[in-house]
Amino acid sequence: MSYRRELAKFKFVSFFSGMIFTLAFLTPFFLSKGLNAYQILLMQSVYLGVILLFEVPSGIFSDLFGRKLTLVISFFAFAIAWLMLFIAQDFITLLPYQIVFAIGISLKSGTYSAYIYELCHIDDFEINYGQTMASINRLQFLASAISAFSSSILYFYGGFKLVLILTIICAIIAFVFVLLLKPIEEEKDQNDNKTKFIELLINGIKELKSSKIIVISALNAIVGSVFINTFFHFNQLILKDSGFPVSMNGVFMGVVFLISSFVMKKISGKPKILDNTVKSLVNINILILVVFSIILFTAKYVFVAIFLVMLFLVNHVRVMFSNKMLNECISNDNRATTLSYVSLLQSLGAMILAPVYGKIYDTTGGPNYIIMIILFIAGANIYLVRTISDRRSDC
């Protein structure tokens, strides 16, 4: 197997999976179907509940039957989910889209980073995992920036249907490149008697509790759930409330991903930053606290947009360091299963908070109380991460 060739294929997967033209307009689309903030976040809670159910079984499936097969099913689910939006008309008909997409996310979550990590370390063929992940993330952010910028123009002239069609096409292309990947297990010494399902289930729990750094990383993932799975819709609601034109949502998201791509490129060439995982995570969470505090006291859409860009940017970097911290302490044989437990915690936190946030938003007419809750969670996370070090002995 040519490791660099497989990584090149993975970069194509990352690029085309990042071409989501609908991303900046999902919330306006839901609103156009008659949903309010509570219903949107309740639907998000259902989505997260499905992830919760499938997260651990999907991780075990990946450890038992291979990374490639798991990714194939995952990306196929994404393509089907986008197709379902064509027939969605209300809250009930939008649920199948959320459910299928959630299944795809469950299958992808731990397997995606596990495949890359194992490819970088297989048979003593060492490639710097941090640099590789930063490079792959950079491509995905660049693709997201391109699709976001162009989606504003496409949405203005063709509406949501046009951006949805382009998203489906890119999802199919990403699926084709996943099919072209070689199973990484071919390069391993495979034991014909694979670990049984129940053993992996138990081993995942044991490994999750086996070291302080894994426990802290798992708690750190809960903070990510607030931004990735919940605050996504609120950023568009905040922009709408502050007077930001809906047709410019794509430009806003494009700026976020373009800057994220640039930052990832810079980080990939800075081994000292990549290796100092804990310090980087603490600094990132401090920056999140500062930015959220500024948003709390900002009213005009120009200022809100600027600081929301910063918020999403630092969270993109935070997620990368969280994944790095976890992968460095988890064994290959049980990697996807253990990562799935962490993703389960992440989904659980967001699933509980999503409808609560939606109800608070509808009741109070704004996000201020929600931001206060997030500030508390981010502050607690800083304290937790500071209690560990970057020494391998912590693993």
N, C-alpha and C positions, 0 to 999 in steps of 0.2 A: 504493500500500500504506500502511495506517495502522500506523506502527511501534509505537505504544503499544498498539494492538489486538492485534498479533502478540505483543508481550511479555505482554499479559494472558492470551492463550491459553497461552503458555509457562508462566505461573505456575500455571495449572490442570493442565498436564502435570506440573509439578514437584510439586504438592500430591498428586495422586492416585498418582503413581509412588512417593511417599514413604509411602503407606498400605500398608505391608507388615506385616500382622498376624502373620505367621509368624516375623519376624526374631528375636525373643527366644527362639524355641523350636526353631530349626533343629538346634542341637547336641543338645538332649535328644531330638529326633525321630530323629536319626542314631543316637544311643546306644540308643534303644528298638528299632532295627532290627538290633541286635547288633554295631554298629561300635565299635571302640576308637579311642583318640586317633590312633594311627598311620594307621588306615584313613581316618578323617575327614580328616586332613591330606594323605594320599595322594590322596584323591578331590579335595581342593582343588588339589593339584598338577596333576592331570589337567585340571581346570577352567582353571587358569592356563596350561597347555600349549596348550589350544585357543585361548585369548586370544592367546597368543604367535603361533600360526599365522595367525590371522585379523586381527590388529591392523593391520599395515601395509596388506594388501590392502583392508581396510575403510576405512582413511583415504584411500587412492587412489580407491576407489569413491565416497566422499563428494565428493572434489574433482572427479571426472569427471562424476558423475550427480546431484549436488546433495545439500544437507543434508536436505531434507524426505524424499526417498525413503529415504535411509539411516536416518533416525529412524523412519520407518514400519515398515521391516523389523525394526529393533531392538526396538521396543515390541511388535510382533507376536510376536517370539521370546520375550519375557518372559512374555507371556500363555500361550503354548504350554508353556513350561518349568514354570510353576506347575501347569498341568493334569497334567503328567507325574508330579508327586509323588503323585497319587492311586493310581497303579499301582506305585509304588516299594516294594519289600519288603526289599531287601538291597543290598549294595555294588554288585553288577552292575546291578541295575535302577535304582539312583540315578544311575548315570553318564550316561544320556541327558538327565536333567534338568540336570546340571552342564554338559554339552556345549552344549545349546541355549541355556541361560542365558549361557554364556560367549560364544557367538556374538552374542547381543544386547548384551552389555557391550562387545565389540569394536567393533560398529557405532556404539554410542552414545558411547564414551569421548571422542574428539577432536571429533566432530561436534557434540555437545551444547553445549560451551563455544564452539566456533567459530561456530555459528549465532548465539548471543547476542552475541558480540563483533562480528561483522560487521553484525548488525542495529543495534547501537548506533553504528556508525560509517559506515553506508552513505549515500552522496550528501550528505556533509557534515552529516547530521542527527545531531548529537552528543548521546549520552546517556552519562552516566558509567558505564563498564563495571563498575568495582569496586562501585559502589553497586547497580547492577542485579543483579550476581551475588550480592551479599550478600542482597538482597531475595528473589531466587529461592531461594537456599539456605535462607533463613529459613523460607519457606513449606514447603519439603520437610522441614525438621527439625520444624516444627510438626505437619505431617501424621504424621510418624514418631512424634512424642510422643503424639499422640492415639491412633494405632493401637496403640502399645506399651502405654499405660496400659490401654486397653480390652481388649487381648489377654490380659492376666492373668486378667481375669474370664471372658472367653470361653473361654480354655483350661481354666480350672478346671471350667466347666460342660459344655463341648462338646468338649474335647480339641483335638488338632492339626487334625482335619478341618474343624472350624468356622472356625478362624482361616485355614486355607488357602482355603476357599471365599470368604471376604471379601477376601482378598488377590487372588484371581483376578478378582473383580468390579471392584476398583479398578484392576487392571492393564488391563482391557478399557476402562474409562472413560478412562484415560490415553491408550490407543491411539487412541480416538475423537478426542480433542483434538489429537493429533499429526496425524491425517488432516485436521483443520480448518486447520492451519498453511498459510500461503502459501509457496511456494518463494522463498527469499530471492534466488535467482539472477535472478528476473524484474526486479529493480531494478538489476541490474548490466549493464554493457556486455559482452555475451557474444560470444565469438569462436567461430564455427561450427567452426573447426578446433581442437578441444580437444587439450590436451597429451596425448601418448600415455602409456600406462601406464608404460612403462619410463623415460620422461623424468621423470615425477613421482617414481618410485622413486629415481632418482639425485639429483634436486633435493632430495628430503627428507633424504637423507644429507648433502648439501652444506650445506643450511641448518642441520641439527642441529649441524654442526661450525663454522658460520660465526662464532659469537660465544661469548665466554667465558660470558656470562650464560645462554645456552641450554644449554651443556654442564653448568654448575652446576645449573641447574633440572632437567635430566634426572637428574642424580645425586640431587638432592633428592627426586625421585619414587620412588627406590628405598626411601627411608625410609618413604614413604607406603605402599609395598607391604607392609611388615612389619605395619603396623597395619590397613589396610583389607582386605587379602586373606588375611592369616595370623592376626593376633591376634584377629580376630573370634571365632573358635571358642575361643581360649584364655581370653577374658574370661569366657565361660560355664563353662568348666572350672574356672577359678580360683574363681568364685563357688560352684560346686558343692562343690569341695574345702574351702572355708572354712565350709561349712554354710549357705550362702544358699539359701532355699527355691526350688525350680524354678518354682513357680507365681508367684513374685514377679519373675521375669526381665523380664516386661513392664514392671513398675513401674520397674525399674532402667534399662531402655532408654528408657522414657518420660522419666525425669528427665534423661538424657543429651541427648535431642533437644529437650526443652523449654528447657533452659538454653542449648543451642546456638542455638536459634531466637532467644532473647532477646539473646544475644551478637551474632549476625549483625545484628539490628536496630540495636543500638548502634553496631556497626562501620560500617554503611551510612551513618550520619550523621556519621562522623568522617573527612573527606577526608585529614587529615594522617596518620592511621594507614594508610589505604588507599594513599596515595601513597608512603609510606616502606616499600616492599615488603621490602627486604633486612633492615633492622633488625627489622621485625616477624617475619620468618622466623627470624632468629637467636634472638630472645626466646622464640618459641614452642618451638623445639627445646631451648632451655635448660630451659624449664618441663617439657617431656617427660622430660628427663633426671632432673629433681628428683622428679617424680611416680613414675617407674619405680623410682628408688632407694628411695622410701618403701614402695612395694608390695613390694619385695624383702624388706623387714624387717617386714612386717605379716602377721598371722596371722588375726585375727578378721574375720568377713565384713562387719561394719558398716564398719570402716576400709577394707577392701579395696574395697567397693562405692563408698565416697566417692571414693577416689583413682582408681578405674577410670573413674568419671564424669568427673573432671577430665582424665584421659588422652584419652578420646574427644573431649571438648570441644575441647581445644587442637589435636588432630589435624584436626578439621573445619575450624578456622580456617587451619591450616597448608596444607591442600589448596587452599583458596580462593586464598591468596597465591601458591602455586606456579603455579596455572593463570594467574593474573594476570601473573606474571613472564614466563611463556612466551608468552602471547598478544601481549604488547606488543612482542615481538621477532621475530615470525614473519609472513611475508607472507600476504596473503589467498589468493593463487592456490594456495599449497602448504600452507595452514594445517593441514588435517585430516591430511594425509600426515605432516608433521613431528611433530605431536602424537601420531600413532600410533606413531612410533618411540620417543617418550618412554614411552608406555604399554607398549610392548614391553619396554623395559628394566625397567619396574616389574614387569611380570608375570614376567619371567625371574628377577628376584631372589626374588620370593615363591615361584615354582614350585620353585626349588632348595631354599629354606629350609623350605617347608611339611612335607615328609615327614621332614626332619631334625629339625625341632621335635617332630613327633609321636613319633618314635622316642626322642628325649631325654626327652620327657614320660613315656612309658610305662616307660622304663628307670629313670629317677631318681625317678619318683613325684611329680613336681611341676614347676613352671615356672621355678625359680630360675636354672638355667643358661641357659635361653632368654632370660630378662630381662637377664642379663649380656651376652649377644650383642647384644641390641637396644640396650643402653646404649652399647656400643662403636660401633655403626652411627650412632646419633643424635649421639654426640660427634664422630665424623668429619664428619658433615654440617654441624655448626655451624662447624667450621673452614673447610669448603669455601664455605659461603654468605658467610662474613665476608670472603672474598677478592674479592668483587665489590661494586659500588656501585649506587645507583639512577640513575646518569646514563644517559641514552638512548644516549650514545656507546658504552657497553659492548655495545650491540646491534649 
